[in-house]
Every structure is written in structure tokens, then in C-alpha cells.
């Protein structure tokens, strides 16, 4: 496993203050690490904003407000100081950038999934090949300036599923994220979580702004979008997230993203209408 960069504290819960990318005197610092299947980075935060990008694999990033499923050709912008956890169910080749406060002005004010154009992808990879303290008047400086321009121009894709806070809903959400094709009803989940169906309905509406059925559909479509962007065929993606009917999946996907599942597989930009971050 190739590694450069991130160092967590002994308990894995918070960053140490000697992380090179968090303190180097440059507008941005690159980070590269290949994670094995099933690895995870526990809840933590960084002093600088991050642009998390994977050349291979799907990453699932959870904040207190939302869950993001991010495939290749997408990147996740995380503002400085925002606690988050990262899971890599199938392994991950992560290439990321840490941005100083002045450089972070190029990105959104809130967590967001960005579409990564081929140019930005190549710039991220090139930055990872530069030394940590790159020449500000040389190649590194030119790369950094162009990276910031591309981040500012990158389309924002609101691929977030609101994250509940109640412990019972969190257990439910985690289980469905692992098995989005589950056919269990809210009554079934009530038995498993120890809460009444009425309580679960009330909590879902209060904490996510959605009813359970709409929230589950948002989760399924977000997971399907990641699978498609990672190369899975539409029929397989539909089955993987719980759609028995390919036409029904296609209709839901088009209504949510504005493109067909086939276009989503080809990596065309989409706007998700059903999953708004909390």
C-alpha cells in the first residue's frame, strides 16, 4: 500500500497538529494513499479544507448533516474543521488536496460533490508528484494556480443524502447504506430499532426533511449513480439498489438526475433533485 500524508492520532478520532499538509506554507498540499478493501478513517477533522478525489474505488463520507457516496470522476469538497468519517468498502486509491485558508476561497462554503473534468484530474495527479514544499515560482506554483481556477469552475453536484441524528435512525441508515436493496418496510425497521413506526416516521421527517420512502429512494439513487459512474451496467445497478423493474429505475433516475442511467454510466453531469443536504 502506497502512502504519503495523513496521520491520525493514536485513537484515530482526531488529527494530530503535525500533519504536514495541514501546516506546510503553500496554498495547497497534495496527499496520496491507497486503502485496502474495508478500510475506514474514523471521524476526524483537519485544519485546512480538503478536496477528496479517488482514481479508483468508491468512497463514502459521512458528516453530521449528510452522507456522500463519491465515485471516480467526482470529488468531495470538505471545508476546514468539518468533522467527517470515510469508508472504502471496495478499496480506494485516494488523491487529495489540502488547501490553505486563502486558497480555500476557490471552493464552496459548504460540503459538496464536484464534477472533476479531465484537466482537473490530471492536475491533481501532477500535484501529488510534486514535493510537499514545491517551488512557488516554478512548476508547482503553476499547477496550484491552475488547480484553484479549475476548482472554482467545477460544477457542484448535490449528491448528498441527509444524515439523521437519532441513534435508532443512524442504525437504520447505516444498515440501508450497506444493503440498499433491502425490502424491509418501516414497520420491519421499527422492530429492529426498538421504536414504533409512528416514532420513526416523525423522526425521519424532523431530522432529514423527508419521509422514509423518499429518503430511501434518495439513498438508492445516490448509490446507483456511484455504481454507474464506476462502470456498472444500468440493469445491474438497478438490481443492486433494490429496483426489480429496469423501466421503473430508469424513470426514477431520469426524474432525479435529468439524464438516463446510460448517460450516468458515461459520466455525464447530473443534478439530483430528490436528495438535498440537511
C-alpha positions, 0 to 999 in steps of 0.5 A: 500500500502506497502512502504519503500524508495523513496521520491520525492520532493514536485513537484515530478520532482526531488529527494530530497538529503535525500533519504536514499538509495541514501546516506546510506554507503553500496554498495547497498540499497534495496527499496520496494513499491507497486503502485496502478493501474495508478500510475506514478513517474514523471521524476526524477533522483537519485544519485546512479544507480538503478536496477528496478525489479517488482514481479508483474505488468508491468512497463514502463520507459521512458528516453530521448533516449528510452522507456522500457516496463519491465515485471516480470522476467526482470529488468531495469538497470538505471545508476546514474543521468539518468533522467527517468519517470515510469508508472504502468498502471496495478499496480506494486509491485516494488523491487529495488536496489540502488547501490553505485558508486563502486558497480555500476561497476557490471552493464552496462554503459548504460540503459538496460533490464536484464534477472533476473534468479531465484537466482537473484530474490530471492536475491533481495527479501532477500535484501529488508528484510534486514535493510537499514544499514545491517551488512557488515560482516554478512548476508547482506554483503553476499547477496550484494556480491552475488547480484553484481556477479549475476548482472554482469552475467545477460544477457542484453536484448535490449528491448528498443524502441527509444524515439523521441524528437519532441513534435508532435512525443512524442504525437504520441508515447505516444498515440501508447504506450497506444493503440498499436493496433491502425490502424491509418496510418501516414497520420491519425497521421499527422492530429492529430499532426498538421504536414504533413506526409512528416514532420513526416516521416523525423522526425521519421527517424532523431530522432529514426533511423527508419521509422514509420512502423518499429518503430511501429512494434518495439513498438508492439513487445516490448509490446507483449513480456511484455504481454507474459512474464506476462502470456498472451496467444500468440493469445491474445497478438497478438490481443492486439498489433494490429496483426489480423493474429496469423501466421503473429505475430508469424513470426514477433516475431520469426524474432525479438526475435529468439524464438516463442511467446510460448517460450516468454510466458515461459520466455525464453531469447530473443534478439530483433533485430528490436528495438535498443536504440537511 
